[in-house]
Amino acid sequence: MQIPKQAVLLRIFIGEDDKSGGTPLYEAIVMKAREMHLAGATVLRGPMGFGASSRLHTTKILRLSEDLPLVIEIVDSEDKIDRFLPMLDGMMSSGLITLEKVQVLQYGTKAAS
C-alpha cells in the first residue's frame, strides 16, 4: 500500500470510556479504519486532559482515573480520509476531530541496499 506524499492527518480526540455499540470507541474506529484499508491507525493514551465539559481527567488523582483522554491518528490520502469521515459521524456522539495536511516522508520499511 502506498500513501501519497501529500496526505491528510486525521486526529480524533475521545475518552477511554466512550463506546460504539458496546465496544470501546477507539477499538471500533481502528477496526473500521482497517476494514476500509486505510494506511494505519495509532491510539495514544494521555495521562491528563480535559474537553468541552472542562472536567479534568488525570492519572494523578489518588483513585484510578477513568475515562483518560485518547487520541487516534490516521494518515492517508485526502480521498480515503474523506470516505472515512461519515463512518466516524455514525460512531461518535462526542469528541473532537481535526484534519491537517501533512507531507509523508516515509511509510513502511525501506528496501535493503
C-alpha positions as a Markdown table, in Angstrom:
| # | Residue | x | y | z |
|---|---|---|---|---|
| 1 | Met | 0.0 | 0.0 | 0.0 |
| 2 | Gln | 1.2 | 3.5 | -0.8 |
| 3 | Ile | 0.4 | 6.8 | 0.7 |
| 4 | Pro | 0.7 | 9.9 | -1.5 |
| 5 | Lys | 3.5 | 12.3 | -0.5 |
| 6 | Gln | 0.8 | 15.0 | 0.1 |
| 7 | Ala | -1.6 | 13.4 | 2.6 |
| 8 | Val | -4.0 | 14.2 | 5.4 |
| 9 | Leu | -3.7 | 13.6 | 9.1 |
| 10 | Leu | -7.0 | 12.8 | 10.8 |
| 11 | Arg | -6.8 | 13.2 | 14.6 |
| 12 | Ile | -9.7 | 12.1 | 16.8 |
| 13 | Phe | -9.9 | 13.1 | 20.5 |
| 14 | Ile | -12.1 | 10.9 | 22.6 |
| 15 | Gly | -12.3 | 9.5 | 26.1 |
| 16 | Glu | -11.2 | 6.0 | 27.1 |
| 17 | Asp | -14.7 | 5.1 | 28.3 |
| 18 | Asp | -16.5 | 6.1 | 25.1 |
| 19 | Lys | -18.4 | 3.3 | 23.4 |
| 20 | Ser | -19.8 | 2.4 | 20.0 |
| 21 | Gly | -22.4 | -0.3 | 20.2 |
| 22 | Gly | -20.9 | -1.7 | 23.4 |
| 23 | Thr | -17.3 | -1.8 | 22.0 |
| 24 | Pro | -14.7 | 0.7 | 23.1 |
| 25 | Leu | -14.9 | 3.5 | 20.6 |
| 26 | Tyr | -11.2 | 3.6 | 20.0 |
| 27 | Glu | -11.3 | -0.1 | 19.0 |
| 28 | Ala | -14.3 | 0.4 | 16.8 |
| 29 | Ile | -12.6 | 3.3 | 15.0 |
| 30 | Val | -9.3 | 1.4 | 14.5 |
| 31 | Met | -11.1 | -1.7 | 13.2 |
| 32 | Lys | -13.3 | 0.3 | 10.8 |
| 33 | Ala | -10.1 | 2.1 | 9.5 |
| 34 | Arg | -8.5 | -1.3 | 8.9 |
| 35 | Glu | -11.7 | -2.6 | 7.2 |
| 36 | Met | -11.6 | 0.4 | 4.9 |
| 37 | His | -8.0 | -0.3 | 4.0 |
| 38 | Leu | -6.6 | 2.9 | 5.5 |
| 39 | Ala | -2.8 | 3.0 | 5.7 |
| 40 | Gly | -2.8 | 2.7 | 9.5 |
| 41 | Ala | -4.0 | 4.0 | 12.8 |
| 42 | Thr | -2.4 | 4.7 | 16.2 |
| 43 | Val | -4.1 | 5.1 | 19.5 |
| 44 | Leu | -2.3 | 7.4 | 22.0 |
| 45 | Arg | -3.3 | 7.4 | 25.7 |
| 46 | Gly | -2.9 | 10.7 | 27.6 |
| 47 | Pro | -2.1 | 10.9 | 31.3 |
| 48 | Met | -4.1 | 14.2 | 31.6 |
| 49 | Gly | -6.6 | 16.2 | 29.7 |
| 50 | Phe | -10.0 | 18.0 | 29.5 |
| 51 | Gly | -12.5 | 18.7 | 26.8 |
| 52 | Ala | -15.7 | 20.6 | 26.3 |
| 53 | Ser | -17.0 | 19.8 | 29.8 |
| 54 | Ser | -13.8 | 21.2 | 31.4 |
| 55 | Arg | -13.8 | 18.1 | 33.6 |
| 56 | Leu | -10.2 | 17.2 | 34.3 |
| 57 | His | -9.2 | 13.6 | 33.5 |
| 58 | Thr | -5.9 | 12.6 | 35.1 |
| 59 | Thr | -3.8 | 9.7 | 36.4 |
| 60 | Lys | -2.5 | 11.9 | 39.3 |
| 61 | Ile | -5.7 | 11.7 | 41.4 |
| 62 | Leu | -5.4 | 9.2 | 44.3 |
| 63 | Arg | -8.1 | 7.0 | 42.8 |
| 64 | Leu | -7.5 | 5.4 | 39.4 |
| 65 | Ser | -8.9 | 7.9 | 36.9 |
| 66 | Glu | -11.4 | 6.7 | 34.5 |
| 67 | Asp | -12.1 | 8.0 | 31.0 |
| 68 | Leu | -8.5 | 9.1 | 30.3 |
| 69 | Pro | -8.0 | 11.1 | 27.1 |
| 70 | Leu | -7.2 | 9.1 | 23.9 |
| 71 | Val | -6.0 | 10.4 | 20.5 |
| 72 | Ile | -6.3 | 8.3 | 17.4 |
| 73 | Glu | -4.2 | 9.4 | 14.5 |
| 74 | Ile | -4.7 | 8.2 | 10.9 |
| 75 | Val | -2.7 | 9.4 | 7.9 |
| 76 | Asp | -3.8 | 8.6 | 4.3 |
| 77 | Ser | -4.9 | 10.3 | 1.1 |
| 78 | Glu | -7.5 | 13.0 | 1.3 |
| 79 | Asp | -9.9 | 10.9 | -0.7 |
| 80 | Lys | -9.7 | 7.9 | 1.7 |
| 81 | Ile | -10.0 | 10.1 | 4.8 |
| 82 | Asp | -13.0 | 11.9 | 3.3 |
| 83 | Arg | -14.7 | 8.5 | 2.7 |
| 84 | Phe | -13.9 | 7.5 | 6.3 |
| 85 | Leu | -15.4 | 10.7 | 7.9 |
| 86 | Pro | -19.1 | 9.6 | 7.5 |
| 87 | Met | -18.3 | 6.4 | 9.4 |
| 88 | Leu | -16.9 | 8.4 | 12.3 |
| 89 | Asp | -20.1 | 10.5 | 12.4 |
| 90 | Gly | -22.1 | 7.4 | 12.9 |
| 91 | Met | -19.9 | 6.1 | 15.7 |
| 92 | Met | -19.2 | 9.2 | 17.7 |
| 93 | Ser | -21.6 | 11.1 | 20.0 |
| 94 | Ser | -18.9 | 13.5 | 21.3 |
| 95 | Gly | -15.3 | 14.3 | 20.9 |
| 96 | Leu | -13.1 | 16.4 | 18.6 |
| 97 | Ile | -12.0 | 15.6 | 15.1 |
| 98 | Thr | -9.3 | 17.6 | 13.3 |
| 99 | Leu | -7.7 | 17.4 | 9.9 |
| 100 | Glu | -4.4 | 18.8 | 8.6 |
| 101 | Lys | -2.4 | 18.4 | 5.5 |
| 102 | Val | 0.9 | 16.6 | 6.0 |
| 103 | Gln | 3.9 | 15.6 | 3.9 |
| 104 | Val | 4.7 | 11.9 | 4.1 |
| 105 | Leu | 8.5 | 11.3 | 4.2 |
| 106 | Gln | 8.4 | 7.5 | 4.7 |
| 107 | Tyr | 5.8 | 4.8 | 5.0 |
| 108 | Gly | 6.7 | 1.2 | 5.7 |
| 109 | Thr | 10.2 | -0.2 | 5.6 |
| 110 | Lys | 13.0 | 0.9 | 3.4 |
| 111 | Ala | 14.2 | -1.7 | 0.8 |
| 112 | Ala | 17.5 | -3.4 | 1.7 |
| 113 | Ser | 20.5 | -1.9 | 0.0 |
